[in-house]
């Protein structure tokens, strides 16, 4: 029977391209979580509509380069920014 060491480091990637992919996915996940919290705060009236619009415009600026990165990683356009624009505007 094989024993598993819980102290052993597990690598998610073996190449630089895989590392960049996981790093980009982690960044996108962080943005999605942030937008989820923003939506919750807006629904609970914790922030005003003006504050929400300001924050969403900043998120668009952040998502723009990510769309280019995804296009390179997956050789196809990922409609991340389009989804945010239709959802938040």
N, C-alpha and C positions, 0 to 999 in steps of 0.2 A: 504494500500500500504506500502511495506517495504522500509525503507530508508537505504541508504548505507552511512556509514561513510568513508570518504576518508582518515581519520587519523588512521583508524584501521589497525593494522598489519595483513597481510595475510601470513600464514605459508604454505610453499610449501611441507613440510614433517611432518610426525608424529612420525617416528621412526628413529633411528640412521642409519639404512640401507638405508632408503630413503634419508636421509641427505647426506650420503656418495655418493649415486648415483647422486644426483643433483650437488654435489661438483665436482665429476669426469667429469660429462657432461660439467660443466662450464669450467673446465680446458681444456678439449678437444676442446671446442669452441674457447677458447683463442689461442690454438695452430693452429687451422684451420685458424683463422683470420690472425695470424702471417705469416703462410705459403702463404696465399693469397697475403699479402703485399710484401712478398719476391719475389713471382712470378712476381708481377707487377713491382717491382724495377728492376728485371733481364731483363724483356722484354723492359723496357725503358732505358736499359744500365746504370742504376744508380749504379749498383754493378757489379763487375767482376765475371766471372765464378768460379774462385778460391774462392772468398768470399762466393758465393752461395753454393759451395760444402762443405765448412767448416761449414756453418750454417746448412745445411741439415744433416750433420753428427751429429751435436749437437741435432737437432730435433729427430733423430733416437734414441739417447741415452735417450731423454725425453719420447718418445713414448713407449719405451720398457716396463717400469713398468705399463704404462696405459693399455697396452694390457692385462697384467696379471690381473689388476683390473677389466677390462671389462669381462674377462673370469669368474672371481668370481661372479660379479654382475649378469650376464646374463646366467651363466652356459653353455656358448658356446664361442668358439674362435671368436673374432672380428678381421678381417683382416686389422686393422688400419695401422700397420707398413708395411705390404705388399703393400698396396695402395700407401703409401708415397714412398717406394722404387721404384716401377714401374713408378711413376709419376715424381720423381725428379732425377733418375739416368739414 
